[in-house]
Amino acid sequence: IQKEIAQIKTEIDTSQEASQDLLQQAKNMTKEEFVRGQGETMFRSSKKPFDPSLMEEDGIFISPDKQFVERWQKAQGYKNIEEFIIAPEAKILKRADFPKKFVQEKDGLNFTSLDDQADIIKYAKEKGFDGIEDYSIRDGKKIDHEFAVWNKDIIKTKSQLTKIWEEARAQEKGLTEQKERAKERKAPE
């Protein structure tokens, strides 16, 4: 139990440091520059808005292909489509690097089986990855391109990043106002 508590404290400290780093970056950029600069945009469709505290062991599934997500949304009857950003430093196991035993070929389709997905995720976690990239290939084209991400620290929603940018702006404004008041107090009358 002590080991688990120490690990949780380390994760919290790491997360707070990452948030401070993001705040610093945000102070010197426009909102669009800041959000775009955080990594690749992905999409997710779901019943409810994203809540990192509800992420399960296999993480969340997101895709760079908005049309794929929209088809999934329609098929599942989901209401929400959210934008996510995966941090550039994320350690993602690429589909091309999956062990060959997980890749199948049938009727011109190169794919990984849903039955193997849990084993692929387990393999990636054991190797220290934050997530996996998966897709199928038909006629030389990627289809059903998606990522499973389980490390909460390398993924943010666009709205989370916008809030960080707004917080950085508010902090910057507060500092500017403090400096102006200090100058006014020092100025001779």
C-alpha positions as CSV (number, residue, x, y, z in Angstrom):
1,I,0.0,0.0,0.0
2,Q,2.9,2.4,0.8
3,K,4.3,1.8,-2.7
4,E,1.0,2.6,-4.3
5,I,0.6,5.8,-2.2
6,A,4.1,6.9,-3.2
7,Q,3.4,6.2,-6.9
8,I,0.1,8.2,-6.7
9,K,2.0,11.1,-5.1
10,T,4.6,11.0,-7.9
11,E,1.9,10.9,-10.6
12,I,0.2,14.0,-9.0
13,D,3.6,15.9,-8.8
14,T,4.4,15.0,-12.4
15,S,0.9,16.1,-13.5
16,Q,1.2,19.4,-11.6
17,E,4.6,20.1,-13.2
18,A,3.2,19.4,-16.6
19,S,0.4,21.8,-16.0
20,Q,2.8,24.5,-14.9
21,D,4.9,23.9,-18.1
22,L,1.7,24.3,-20.2
23,L,0.8,27.5,-18.4
24,Q,4.2,29.0,-19.2
25,Q,3.9,28.0,-22.9
26,A,0.4,29.5,-23.1
27,K,1.6,32.9,-21.9
28,N,3.5,33.6,-25.1
29,M,1.0,32.4,-27.7
30,T,-2.4,33.0,-29.2
31,K,-5.0,30.5,-28.2
32,E,-4.9,28.8,-31.6
33,E,-1.1,28.6,-31.6
34,F,-1.1,27.1,-28.1
35,V,-3.7,24.5,-28.8
36,R,-2.2,23.6,-32.2
37,G,1.3,23.4,-30.8
38,Q,0.4,20.7,-28.2
39,G,0.2,17.8,-30.7
40,E,-1.9,16.0,-33.2
41,T,-5.7,16.6,-33.2
42,M,-7.8,13.6,-32.6
43,F,-11.6,13.0,-32.3
44,R,-13.8,10.9,-30.1
45,S,-17.5,10.1,-30.1
46,S,-19.2,9.1,-26.8
47,K,-22.3,9.2,-24.7
48,K,-20.8,11.6,-22.2
49,P,-18.1,14.2,-22.3
50,F,-14.6,13.0,-21.5
51,D,-13.7,12.6,-17.8
52,P,-10.1,11.5,-17.2
53,S,-11.1,10.0,-13.8
54,L,-13.3,7.5,-15.7
55,M,-10.7,6.2,-18.0
56,E,-10.5,2.4,-17.9
57,E,-7.5,0.1,-18.2
58,D,-7.5,0.0,-22.0
59,G,-7.8,3.8,-22.1
60,I,-9.9,5.8,-24.5
61,F,-10.2,5.3,-28.3
62,I,-9.7,8.3,-30.5
63,S,-9.0,8.9,-34.2
64,P,-7.4,11.4,-36.5
65,D,-10.2,10.7,-39.0
66,K,-13.2,12.8,-38.1
67,Q,-15.4,11.1,-40.7
68,F,-14.6,7.7,-39.1
69,V,-15.6,9.1,-35.7
70,E,-18.8,10.6,-37.2
71,R,-19.8,7.2,-38.7
72,W,-19.2,5.6,-35.3
73,Q,-21.2,8.4,-33.6
74,K,-24.1,7.7,-35.9
75,A,-23.9,3.9,-35.6
76,Q,-23.9,4.1,-31.8
77,G,-26.3,7.0,-31.4
78,Y,-23.8,9.0,-29.4
79,K,-24.3,12.8,-28.9
80,N,-20.8,14.1,-28.3
81,I,-17.8,14.5,-30.6
82,E,-14.8,15.9,-28.8
83,E,-11.4,17.1,-30.0
84,F,-8.3,15.8,-28.3
85,I,-4.6,16.5,-28.6
86,I,-2.0,13.8,-28.0
87,A,1.3,15.4,-26.7
88,P,4.2,15.1,-29.2
89,E,6.3,13.3,-26.5
90,A,3.7,10.5,-26.1
91,K,5.1,7.1,-26.5
92,I,2.8,5.4,-29.0
93,L,3.3,1.8,-30.2
94,K,2.8,2.1,-34.0
95,R,0.8,-0.5,-35.8
96,A,3.8,-1.3,-38.0
97,D,5.7,-2.3,-34.9
98,F,3.1,-4.7,-33.5
99,P,4.3,-8.3,-33.2
100,K,3.4,-10.1,-36.4
101,K,1.2,-12.6,-34.5
102,F,-1.4,-9.8,-34.0
103,V,-1.7,-8.9,-37.7
104,Q,-4.0,-10.8,-40.0
105,E,-4.7,-10.9,-43.7
106,K,-8.1,-12.0,-45.1
107,D,-9.9,-11.2,-48.3
108,G,-7.6,-8.3,-49.2
109,L,-7.9,-6.8,-45.7
110,N,-4.8,-6.4,-43.5
111,F,-6.1,-6.0,-39.9
112,T,-5.8,-6.6,-36.2
113,S,-8.5,-8.6,-34.5
114,L,-10.7,-7.1,-31.8
115,D,-10.0,-10.4,-30.0
116,D,-6.3,-9.5,-29.9
117,Q,-6.8,-5.9,-28.9
118,A,-6.5,-6.5,-25.1
119,D,-3.3,-8.5,-25.7
120,I,-1.8,-5.7,-27.9
121,I,-2.6,-3.2,-25.2
122,K,-1.1,-5.4,-22.5
123,Y,2.1,-5.9,-24.7
124,A,2.4,-2.1,-25.2
125,K,1.9,-1.4,-21.5
126,E,4.6,-3.9,-20.6
127,K,7.0,-2.2,-23.0
128,G,6.2,1.2,-21.4
129,F,4.0,2.8,-24.1
130,D,1.3,5.4,-23.4
131,G,-1.0,4.1,-26.2
132,I,-1.2,2.2,-29.5
133,E,-2.0,3.2,-33.0
134,D,-4.2,0.8,-35.0
135,Y,-5.8,0.6,-38.4
136,S,-6.7,-1.8,-41.2
137,I,-5.3,-1.7,-44.7
138,R,-7.4,-2.3,-47.8
139,D,-6.1,-1.6,-51.3
140,G,-3.0,0.1,-49.8
141,K,-5.1,2.6,-47.8
142,K,-5.4,3.0,-44.1
143,I,-9.0,2.6,-42.9
144,D,-10.5,2.7,-39.4
145,H,-7.5,4.5,-38.1
146,E,-7.6,4.9,-34.3
147,F,-5.5,5.2,-31.2
148,A,-6.0,3.7,-27.7
149,V,-4.5,5.9,-25.1
150,W,-4.3,5.1,-21.4
151,N,-1.8,7.6,-20.0
152,K,-3.9,10.6,-18.9
153,D,-0.9,12.9,-18.8
154,I,-0.3,12.8,-22.6
155,I,-3.8,13.6,-23.7
156,K,-6.0,16.7,-23.3
157,T,-9.3,17.8,-24.8
158,K,-9.3,21.0,-26.8
159,S,-11.5,22.6,-24.1
160,Q,-9.0,21.6,-21.4
161,L,-6.2,23.3,-23.4
162,T,-8.4,26.4,-23.9
163,K,-9.0,26.6,-20.2
164,I,-5.2,26.4,-19.5
165,W,-4.6,29.2,-22.1
166,E,-7.3,31.3,-20.4
167,E,-5.8,30.7,-17.0
168,A,-2.4,31.7,-18.2
169,R,-3.8,34.9,-19.7
170,A,-5.6,35.6,-16.4
171,Q,-2.3,35.1,-14.5
172,E,-0.5,37.3,-16.9
173,K,-3.1,40.0,-16.6
174,G,-3.0,39.8,-12.8
175,L,0.8,40.2,-12.8
176,T,0.6,43.2,-15.2
177,E,-2.0,44.9,-12.9
178,Q,0.2,44.2,-9.8
179,K,3.2,45.8,-11.6
180,E,1.2,48.8,-12.6
181,R,-0.1,49.3,-9.0
182,A,3.5,49.0,-7.7
183,K,4.7,51.6,-10.2
184,E,1.9,53.9,-9.1
185,R,2.8,53.6,-5.5
186,K,6.5,54.3,-6.3
187,A,5.7,57.3,-8.6
188,P,6.3,60.7,-6.9
189,E,3.3,62.8,-6.4
